Every structure is written in structure tokens, then in C-alpha cells.
Amino acid sequence: MHQGVEQYLSEHIQLLVPGNHVMLGLLGQSDQNLRVVEASFPNAQIVARGNEITISGDESDSVARLFEELILLLQRGERLDAVSLGRTIEMVRAHERPSEIVTVELLRSARGKAVRPKTAGQKRYAEAIAQNVVTFGIGPAGTGKSYLAVALAIQALQSKAVSRIILTRPAVEAGERLGFLPGDLMAKVDPYLRPLYDALFDILEPEVTQRLMERGTIEVAPLAFMRGRTLNSSFIILDEAQNTTPEQMKMFLTRIGFGSKAVITGDTTQIDVPSGRSGLVGLERTLGNIEDISFVHLGARDVVRHPIVSKIVNAYEAAESNGSKESNS
């Protein structure tokens, strides 16, 4: 039996919505949200009158669970828009509980914005980082791999679990020659590190980030700068790890010192290593059974950018799957 739901005639479910403001948020302006739900569950009939929603049809149970989750989200102050509604529908279809996923607060940014996982995969990723010494986050662009890692690094720094944050990426030339870029080495590799700066600036503000970098509390550097070092009491993030060579990956992983935590992120569909030998590909077979090391795979359902990005990722995954089947036949 659903919470707040009365089932009758074995085919109908009646949902009582607590409060006019919740009902308004649930249905959306000019019933826009209701239209989206109806289009997503064509085998359900939904009638809204006053503070009651009556649901019937083959998909009535799924729609009732969806409305329950949406009510919980609205009661907890979540804003319901087209993107969040679509994401919630996907989670309910996958038998997940959005109210237990997107309301988990990791930290608040300098502007007071709550940083939360937006998908079940992102929540699993955040939990893996908290529970393990080394976490690999593998998935396509837009799944929040780097942003969540930076957020959790800042959380660890603020709670004094670590004394510094080290962010690094391999400076691989993807269609652009480093030698033709102006400036010294750091100026040349700066474009490769820009996404990490963006995440820091969004959460901490540029002035605070700059102050912490001047003190050495936050270090942003190309991967080559890690050689020969032992990194103790640090939260280390290796971004774009698919562009490491196997030798670089081994070098990085053996830098981890006492009291440190490492997060390695990458997308194995975007390898730009000149030799094609990526240090990330196949690594799970080598390290997957080691305690305190976790591999988390994110997919199209975890993309939190414009909905078109998720569709593009799905299309590429389908094409790669078909190509793999053809090559094996």
C-alpha cells in the first residue's frame, strides 16, 4: 500500500496531495508537469481534481510511485522543472527512490548552493569515494565525475580529513600543439586544467580558491609534476585518466601516501593518447579485487547536462555495441 494512497476497485489509485502549493508544484504551470507524466505513461489515466489525483490503467502503480516521490521532493524544498521531472521519471522506471538520492547533501558552495548527487549512479560514486582509499569514476561527459570529486575533496579539506587538495591531468595534445601555445609550461598546460579550476571556482569562489592555491593548500598541476613525490594527507584527483599511459598510471597510483585519498576519473571513449595505450583501459581486471579500491561506472542515465547530451551518449553506446557484435560475428 502506498503512503497517502488509497487503492480501490483493484484498478484505481487515489492520491491525496497535502496542500495547494504542493499540488501546484506537482501539476506545474498550466498542468505542464501533468502532461509530461501522461506522455511518459500512456497506459495510465490521470485525473486531478482539487487536492486529489485519481490514477487508473496498466501503469497506475508506477505513476502513483512517481507522484509519491515528487511530493516528497517538493516537501523537502526541491524545485521541479522539466529536467528534474524527466530524471525522476527515469529513476522511478528503474525502481529507484529519487527522494533518497537527490536530497543527500554533500556540502554547500560559497554561494549557499547545495551540492547533491542527481542520479543513483552519482550517489553510488559519492559513497564509493567516502568508503575507499582509491576510487575510479568511469563514464561519459556530463556525468559529474570531476565536479563531484572536487566537491568531496573540498568537504574533506573543510573537515580536516586531509590537509591539502591536489588536482592533476595529463597534458595530452588533442588536435592542438602545445608548442604553439604562448607562455611557459604552466601557461601551456593551463587550458587542460581549466575544467578543474571551473569546479573550484563554482564551489569556493575564485578569490578563496586563489588564496588557498597561494598557500599551497590547493595545487593544480599537470601529471608530469607528480613524478618522484609521495603525497601524504592529501585528496588527489586525477582527471581525464584515459589519456595516461600505463606507465603514467602506475607512477600516479604509487604516489599515494598515508592519510590520502585518490579519485581517478576518465572516459574510455575519448582516448587521445598518441600510442593509443591508455593506462585506464583494462585496469579494473588488474586492481578490481584489491580492498579499498572501487570502480564506479556511470552511463547515459547519469548525464546531468542538457537532455540532448544523454541522447548523444546513448547513440554512441548503441553504435559501439553494434560494432562490437559485428566484429565478433
C-alpha positions as CSV (number, residue, x, y, z in Angstrom):
1,M,0.0,0.0,0.0
2,H,1.4,3.4,-1.0
3,Q,1.9,6.1,1.7
4,G,-1.1,8.5,1.4
5,V,-2.6,6.4,-1.4
6,E,-5.9,4.6,-1.2
7,Q,-6.4,1.8,-3.6
8,Y,-10.0,0.8,-4.6
9,L,-11.8,-1.4,-7.2
10,S,-8.4,-3.1,-7.6
11,E,-7.8,-0.8,-10.7
12,H,-7.8,2.7,-9.3
13,I,-5.4,4.5,-7.0
14,Q,-6.4,7.7,-5.3
15,L,-3.7,10.1,-4.1
16,L,-4.4,12.9,-1.6
17,V,-1.9,15.7,-2.1
18,P,-1.1,17.6,1.2
19,G,-1.5,21.4,0.5
20,N,-2.3,23.6,-2.5
21,H,1.3,24.7,-3.0
22,V,2.4,21.1,-3.3
23,M,-0.4,20.4,-5.8
24,L,0.6,23.4,-7.8
25,G,4.2,22.3,-8.0
26,L,3.2,18.8,-8.8
27,L,1.0,19.7,-11.8
28,G,3.2,22.6,-13.0
29,Q,2.1,25.8,-14.6
30,S,-0.9,25.2,-16.8
31,D,-0.6,21.5,-15.9
32,Q,2.7,21.2,-17.9
33,N,4.2,18.6,-15.5
34,L,1.0,16.5,-15.7
35,R,1.2,16.5,-19.5
36,V,4.8,15.2,-19.3
37,V,3.7,12.4,-16.9
38,E,0.8,11.5,-19.1
39,A,3.1,11.3,-22.2
40,S,5.6,9.2,-20.3
41,F,3.0,6.7,-19.0
42,P,0.5,6.4,-21.9
43,N,-1.2,3.4,-20.4
44,A,-2.3,5.3,-17.3
45,Q,-5.3,7.6,-17.0
46,I,-4.7,10.5,-14.6
47,V,-7.5,12.8,-13.3
48,A,-6.7,15.7,-11.0
49,R,-9.5,17.4,-9.0
50,G,-8.9,19.7,-6.1
51,N,-6.2,18.0,-3.9
52,E,-6.9,14.6,-5.3
53,I,-5.3,12.7,-8.1
54,T,-7.0,9.5,-9.4
55,I,-4.9,7.1,-11.4
56,S,-6.1,4.1,-13.3
57,G,-4.8,1.8,-16.1
58,D,-2.0,-0.7,-16.5
59,E,0.7,1.8,-15.3
60,S,-1.2,3.2,-12.4
61,D,1.2,1.7,-9.8
62,S,4.2,3.3,-11.4
63,V,2.5,6.6,-11.7
64,A,1.4,6.5,-8.1
65,R,5.0,5.8,-7.0
66,L,6.2,8.7,-9.2
67,F,3.7,11.1,-7.6
68,E,4.7,9.9,-4.1
69,E,8.4,10.7,-4.9
70,L,7.6,14.1,-6.4
71,I,5.5,15.0,-3.4
72,L,8.4,14.1,-1.1
73,L,10.8,16.1,-3.2
74,L,8.6,19.2,-3.2
75,Q,8.0,18.9,0.6
76,R,11.8,18.9,1.0
77,G,12.1,22.1,-0.9
78,E,13.3,20.7,-4.3
79,R,12.4,22.6,-7.4
80,L,10.6,20.7,-10.0
81,D,11.4,21.6,-13.6
82,A,11.3,19.7,-16.9
83,V,14.8,18.4,-16.4
84,S,14.4,17.2,-12.8
85,L,11.0,15.7,-13.7
86,G,12.4,13.8,-16.6
87,R,15.2,12.5,-14.4
88,T,12.8,11.5,-11.6
89,I,10.6,9.6,-14.1
90,E,13.7,7.7,-15.3
91,M,14.6,6.7,-11.7
92,V,11.1,5.6,-10.9
93,R,11.1,3.4,-14.0
94,A,14.4,1.9,-12.8
95,H,12.7,1.2,-9.4
96,E,14.9,3.7,-7.7
97,R,13.9,6.2,-4.9
98,P,14.7,9.8,-6.1
99,S,13.8,11.1,-2.6
100,E,16.6,9.1,-1.1
101,I,19.1,10.1,-3.8
102,V,18.8,13.8,-4.7
103,T,18.2,15.0,-1.2
104,V,21.6,13.8,0.1
105,E,23.7,17.0,0.7
106,L,27.4,16.6,0.2
107,L,28.3,20.2,1.0
108,R,27.2,23.8,0.4
109,S,29.1,26.1,-2.0
110,A,30.2,29.6,-1.1
111,R,27.0,30.9,-2.6
112,G,24.9,28.6,-0.4
113,K,24.0,26.2,-3.2
114,A,23.7,22.6,-2.0
115,V,25.9,20.1,-3.9
116,R,24.0,16.8,-4.2
117,P,24.1,13.7,-6.3
118,K,21.4,13.9,-9.0
119,T,21.3,10.3,-10.0
120,A,21.6,6.9,-8.4
121,G,25.0,6.4,-10.2
122,Q,26.3,9.7,-8.8
123,K,25.1,8.7,-5.3
124,R,26.9,5.4,-5.6
125,Y,30.0,7.2,-6.8
126,A,30.0,9.6,-3.9
127,E,29.6,6.7,-1.4
128,A,32.5,4.9,-3.0
129,I,34.7,7.9,-2.6
130,A,33.8,8.2,1.0
131,Q,34.4,4.5,1.7
132,N,37.6,3.8,-0.3
133,V,41.1,5.0,-0.5
134,V,41.1,4.9,-4.3
135,T,38.0,5.3,-6.4
136,F,37.8,5.2,-10.2
137,G,34.9,7.1,-11.7
138,I,34.5,6.0,-15.4
139,G,31.8,7.4,-17.7
140,P,30.9,9.8,-20.4
141,A,31.0,13.6,-20.4
142,G,28.3,15.3,-18.3
143,T,28.0,12.6,-15.6
144,G,29.6,14.9,-12.9
145,K,32.7,12.7,-12.3
146,S,35.1,15.6,-11.9
147,Y,32.7,18.1,-10.2
148,L,31.6,15.6,-7.5
149,A,35.2,14.6,-6.9
150,V,36.2,18.2,-6.4
151,A,33.2,18.8,-4.1
152,L,34.1,15.8,-1.9
153,A,37.8,17.0,-1.9
154,I,36.7,20.4,-0.6
155,Q,34.5,18.6,2.0
156,A,37.5,16.5,3.2
157,L,39.6,19.7,3.4
158,Q,37.0,21.6,5.4
159,S,36.5,18.7,7.8
160,K,40.3,18.5,8.2
161,A,40.3,14.9,7.0
162,V,43.1,16.0,4.6
163,S,45.5,19.0,4.7
164,R,45.6,19.7,1.0
165,I,43.9,19.1,-2.4
166,I,45.9,18.1,-5.4
167,L,44.3,18.2,-8.8
168,T,46.1,16.9,-11.9
169,R,45.5,15.9,-15.5
170,P,47.7,14.6,-18.3
171,A,48.5,17.3,-20.8
172,V,47.8,15.3,-23.9
173,E,47.6,17.2,-27.2
174,A,44.2,16.6,-28.8
175,G,44.4,18.3,-32.1
176,E,46.4,21.3,-30.7
177,R,50.1,21.5,-30.4
178,L,51.4,22.7,-27.0
179,G,54.5,24.2,-28.6
180,F,52.4,26.7,-30.5
181,L,50.6,28.0,-27.4
182,P,52.1,31.1,-25.7
183,G,53.8,31.3,-22.3
184,D,55.8,29.0,-20.1
185,L,55.0,25.4,-19.3
186,M,52.2,26.2,-16.8
187,A,50.7,28.6,-19.2
188,K,50.8,26.0,-21.9
189,V,49.0,23.3,-19.8
190,D,46.6,25.7,-18.2
191,P,43.8,25.0,-20.8
192,Y,44.0,21.3,-19.9
193,L,43.4,22.2,-16.2
194,R,40.6,24.7,-16.8
195,P,37.7,22.3,-16.0
196,L,39.2,21.7,-12.6
197,Y,39.5,25.4,-12.0
198,D,35.9,25.9,-13.0
199,A,34.7,23.3,-10.4
200,L,36.8,25.0,-7.7
201,F,35.5,28.5,-8.6
202,D,31.9,27.3,-8.6
203,I,32.1,25.8,-5.1
204,L,34.7,28.0,-3.4
205,E,34.6,31.3,-5.3
206,P,37.7,32.5,-7.3
207,E,39.1,34.7,-4.5
208,V,39.1,31.9,-1.9
209,T,40.5,29.4,-4.5
210,Q,43.3,31.8,-5.3
211,R,44.2,32.3,-1.7
212,L,44.3,28.5,-1.0
213,M,46.4,28.0,-4.1
214,E,48.9,30.7,-2.9
215,R,49.2,28.9,0.4
216,G,49.8,25.5,-1.3
217,T,46.6,24.1,0.2
218,I,45.2,23.5,-3.3
219,E,47.6,22.5,-6.0
220,V,46.6,22.2,-9.7
221,A,49.3,20.8,-11.9
222,P,50.0,18.6,-14.9
223,L,50.6,14.9,-14.2
224,A,54.3,15.1,-15.1
225,F,54.7,17.2,-11.9
226,M,53.7,14.2,-9.7
227,R,56.8,12.1,-10.6
228,G,59.1,11.4,-7.6
229,R,56.7,12.7,-5.0
230,T,54.9,11.0,-2.1
231,L,51.6,12.6,-1.4
232,N,50.6,12.3,2.3
233,S,47.4,13.7,3.9
234,S,46.1,14.7,0.5
235,F,42.9,14.4,-1.5
236,I,44.3,13.7,-5.0
237,I,42.2,13.8,-8.2
238,L,43.5,12.6,-11.5
239,D,41.2,13.8,-14.2
240,E,40.9,12.6,-17.8
241,A,42.8,9.5,-16.8
242,Q,42.0,7.8,-20.1
243,N,44.8,9.9,-21.5
244,T,47.5,8.5,-19.3
245,T,49.8,5.8,-20.5
246,P,50.1,2.6,-18.4
247,E,53.4,3.8,-17.1
248,Q,52.0,7.2,-16.0
249,M,49.0,5.5,-14.3
250,K,51.4,3.2,-12.3
251,M,53.5,6.3,-11.4
252,F,50.5,8.2,-10.2
253,L,49.0,5.3,-8.1
254,T,52.3,4.7,-6.4
255,R,52.4,8.4,-5.3
256,I,49.6,7.9,-2.7
257,G,50.9,8.3,0.8
258,F,49.5,7.9,4.3
259,G,46.2,9.6,5.2
260,S,45.5,10.3,1.5
261,K,42.6,9.5,-0.8
262,A,42.6,9.4,-4.6
263,V,39.9,9.7,-7.2
264,I,40.7,8.9,-10.8
265,T,38.1,10.0,-13.4
266,G,38.0,9.2,-17.1
267,D,36.0,8.4,-20.2
268,T,37.4,5.4,-22.1
269,T,35.5,6.5,-25.3
270,Q,37.7,9.7,-25.6
271,I,41.2,8.4,-25.6
272,D,43.7,10.9,-27.1
273,V,47.0,9.1,-26.1
274,P,49.2,9.2,-29.3
275,S,50.1,5.5,-28.9
276,G,46.5,4.5,-28.1
277,R,47.8,2.7,-25.0
278,S,45.6,4.1,-22.2
279,G,46.5,3.5,-18.6
280,L,42.8,3.3,-17.7
281,V,41.7,0.6,-20.2
282,G,41.7,-2.8,-18.6
283,L,42.9,-1.6,-15.2
284,E,39.8,-3.0,-13.4
285,R,41.0,-6.5,-14.3
286,T,44.3,-5.7,-12.5
287,L,43.1,-3.8,-9.5
288,G,39.4,-4.6,-9.2
289,N,39.9,-7.2,-6.4
290,I,42.1,-5.0,-4.1
291,E,40.5,-3.9,-0.9
292,D,39.9,-0.1,-0.6
293,I,39.9,0.3,-4.4
294,S,36.5,0.8,-6.1
295,F,35.5,1.1,-9.7
296,V,32.2,3.0,-10.4
297,H,30.8,3.1,-13.9
298,L,28.5,5.9,-14.9
299,G,26.3,5.9,-18.0
300,A,23.9,7.9,-20.1
301,R,21.3,7.8,-17.2
302,D,23.8,9.8,-15.1
303,V,24.3,12.6,-17.6
304,V,23.1,15.9,-15.9
305,R,23.7,18.3,-18.7
306,H,21.2,19.2,-21.4
307,P,18.9,16.2,-22.2
308,I,20.4,16.1,-25.7
309,V,23.8,15.1,-24.2
310,S,22.2,11.9,-22.8
311,K,20.7,11.1,-26.1
312,I,24.0,11.6,-27.9
313,V,25.8,9.3,-25.3
314,N,23.1,6.7,-25.8
315,A,23.5,6.8,-29.6
316,Y,27.3,6.4,-29.3
317,E,26.9,3.5,-26.8
318,A,24.4,1.7,-29.2
319,A,26.8,2.2,-32.2
320,E,29.8,0.9,-30.2
321,S,27.7,-2.1,-29.0
322,N,26.6,-2.9,-32.6
323,G,30.2,-2.6,-33.9
324,S,31.4,-4.9,-31.2
325,K,28.7,-7.5,-32.1
326,E,29.6,-7.3,-35.8
327,S,33.3,-7.7,-35.1
328,N,32.6,-10.8,-33.0
329,S,30.3,-12.4,-35.6
